[in-house]
Amino acid sequence: MLNINEFISYFEGIRKRTLNYAKTIPNSLIDWRIKEDKFSFGDIIRHLGATELMFFQAVKKNEWYYVGHGEEKGRTLEGTMNYLNECHTIVMTGLQDLTESDLRKKIKTFSGYEVSAWRMFMAMAEHEIHHRGQISSYLQMNDITPPQIFGQKIEQIHHFHDNKLD
């Protein structure tokens, strides 16, 4: 993934699907969490924004810094979504300035070993997908049907037959 515009397009698709999930969270459940020591819906959304900034800074400055996901970054669904969108705008704007050479440079992970910068952005995408799954699980625990990731259930796809390939 050495073309930054391809990555931006890829990550925008991931974010679009994440936003579809986040939009189904009722504002009344923004603070709901499975257990006291686990992320709430709001924490997850704020965390996604903060970590997007963190991954970008790791590549841009080779420094790891997490700004946190506290409620001061958004107390309502609208507030958390605004924070997520602000962080995303900063990162997407910054990504446009990166070159193929920037994507090849070595970055220290927070564990101390080095990887290519493009791998850090793939980790950022994987991290978001992980938390989207968490949102989906939380929704289902609250009897809310999450959106279909690609718009259809598998059973709705044409030519779907019981265990047969045609």
VMD Tcl script that draws the C-alpha trace (Angstrom):
set ca {
  {0.00 0.00 0.00}
  {2.45 2.60 -1.21}
  {-0.01 4.92 -2.89}
  {-1.43 7.31 -0.32}
  {-4.51 8.09 -2.40}
  {-5.37 4.38 -2.56}
  {-5.02 4.15 1.21}
  {-7.14 7.25 1.75}
  {-9.87 5.74 -0.44}
  {-9.60 2.43 1.41}
  {-9.75 4.04 4.85}
  {-12.64 6.32 3.86}
  {-14.63 3.16 3.05}
  {-13.80 1.71 6.45}
  {-14.82 4.96 8.16}
  {-18.07 5.17 6.18}
  {-19.06 1.72 7.41}
  {-18.04 2.58 10.99}
  {-20.18 5.73 10.86}
  {-23.16 3.64 9.71}
  {-22.80 1.59 12.89}
  {-22.23 4.59 15.14}
  {-25.31 6.37 13.78}
  {-27.51 3.55 15.08}
  {-26.46 4.16 18.69}
  {-29.30 5.84 20.59}
  {-28.09 8.94 22.44}
  {-29.61 7.44 25.59}
  {-27.02 4.63 25.38}
  {-23.92 6.76 24.73}
  {-22.60 5.89 28.23}
  {-23.70 2.22 28.17}
  {-20.91 -0.25 28.78}
  {-20.84 -4.01 29.23}
  {-18.94 -3.67 32.53}
  {-17.76 -0.73 34.60}
  {-14.13 -1.13 33.52}
  {-14.90 -1.45 29.78}
  {-15.41 1.15 27.05}
  {-18.83 2.74 26.65}
  {-20.23 3.49 23.19}
  {-19.00 7.07 23.61}
  {-15.57 5.90 24.74}
  {-15.21 3.77 21.62}
  {-16.06 6.62 19.27}
  {-13.78 9.09 21.05}
  {-11.05 6.43 21.20}
  {-11.24 5.93 17.42}
  {-10.64 9.65 16.88}
  {-7.78 9.81 19.40}
  {-6.04 6.75 17.99}
  {-6.38 7.97 14.42}
  {-4.43 11.06 15.54}
  {-1.98 8.82 17.41}
  {-1.22 6.61 14.40}
  {-0.78 9.64 12.14}
  {1.58 11.34 14.60}
  {3.57 8.11 14.93}
  {4.18 8.16 11.19}
  {4.63 11.90 10.79}
  {6.85 12.53 13.83}
  {7.92 9.01 14.88}
  {6.37 9.75 18.30}
  {3.57 7.97 20.10}
  {1.11 10.16 21.94}
  {-2.46 9.30 22.94}
  {-4.68 12.30 23.76}
  {-7.22 10.18 25.60}
  {-10.90 9.51 25.04}
  {-12.47 11.39 27.94}
  {-15.97 12.82 27.91}
  {-14.62 16.35 27.43}
  {-14.21 15.29 23.77}
  {-17.96 14.69 23.45}
  {-20.70 13.77 25.88}
  {-23.52 13.10 23.44}
  {-23.64 11.02 20.28}
  {-23.45 14.23 18.27}
  {-20.49 15.48 20.30}
  {-18.58 12.22 20.01}
  {-19.26 12.07 16.27}
  {-18.08 15.68 15.89}
  {-14.84 14.81 17.67}
  {-14.34 11.72 15.50}
  {-14.95 13.75 12.35}
  {-12.57 16.53 13.47}
  {-9.79 14.02 14.10}
  {-10.47 12.32 10.79}
  {-10.31 15.61 8.87}
  {-6.94 16.44 10.44}
  {-5.52 13.04 9.54}
  {-6.93 12.83 6.01}
  {-5.60 16.32 5.25}
  {-2.20 15.36 6.63}
  {-2.11 12.10 4.71}
  {-2.40 13.95 1.41}
  {1.04 15.45 2.01}
  {2.77 12.07 2.36}
  {4.89 10.59 -0.41}
  {5.74 7.01 -1.30}
  {9.08 7.61 0.40}
  {7.27 8.64 3.60}
  {5.28 5.41 3.50}
  {8.47 3.34 3.20}
  {10.32 4.96 6.11}
  {10.75 2.95 9.29}
  {8.70 3.88 12.34}
  {9.16 2.58 15.86}
  {6.08 0.88 17.20}
  {5.04 1.55 20.78}
  {6.56 -1.87 21.51}
  {9.94 -0.59 20.28}
  {10.50 -2.47 17.03}
  {10.51 -0.86 13.60}
  {8.04 -1.31 10.75}
  {7.34 0.56 7.54}
  {5.03 3.55 7.92}
  {2.44 2.04 5.57}
  {2.09 -0.85 8.02}
  {1.17 1.62 10.74}
  {-1.70 2.88 8.60}
  {-2.87 -0.67 7.97}
  {-2.79 -1.19 11.76}
  {-4.91 1.95 12.12}
  {-7.47 0.42 9.76}
  {-7.41 -2.92 11.57}
  {-7.85 -1.14 14.90}
  {-10.95 0.66 13.64}
  {-12.44 -2.56 12.27}
  {-11.89 -4.21 15.66}
  {-13.81 -1.48 17.46}
  {-16.58 -1.48 14.83}
  {-17.13 -5.12 15.76}
  {-17.30 -4.06 19.39}
  {-19.98 -1.48 18.51}
  {-21.90 -4.20 16.66}
  {-21.77 -6.49 19.69}
  {-22.84 -3.70 22.04}
  {-25.78 -2.85 19.78}
  {-26.92 -6.47 19.74}
  {-26.64 -6.69 23.55}
  {-29.13 -3.81 23.61}
  {-31.53 -5.51 21.17}
  {-30.55 -3.19 18.32}
  {-29.88 -4.76 14.96}
  {-26.63 -3.34 13.58}
  {-26.53 -2.36 9.93}
  {-25.31 -4.90 7.42}
  {-21.68 -4.10 6.71}
  {-22.15 -4.10 2.94}
  {-25.87 -3.41 2.89}
  {-27.23 -6.94 2.49}
  {-27.47 -10.13 4.48}
  {-25.66 -13.06 2.88}
  {-29.02 -14.72 2.22}
  {-30.01 -11.78 0.00}
  {-27.16 -12.27 -2.43}
  {-28.33 -13.68 -5.75}
  {-27.28 -17.21 -6.65}
  {-26.74 -18.16 -3.05}
  {-27.39 -21.88 -2.87}
  {-27.03 -24.32 -0.04}
  {-23.31 -25.13 0.00}
  {-23.02 -25.28 -3.79}
  {-20.70 -23.40 -6.05}
  {-22.04 -22.78 -9.53}
}
mol new
graphics top color blue
foreach p $ca { graphics top sphere $p radius 0.5 }
foreach p [lrange $ca 0 end-1] q [lrange $ca 1 end] { graphics top cylinder $p $q radius 0.2 }
display resetview
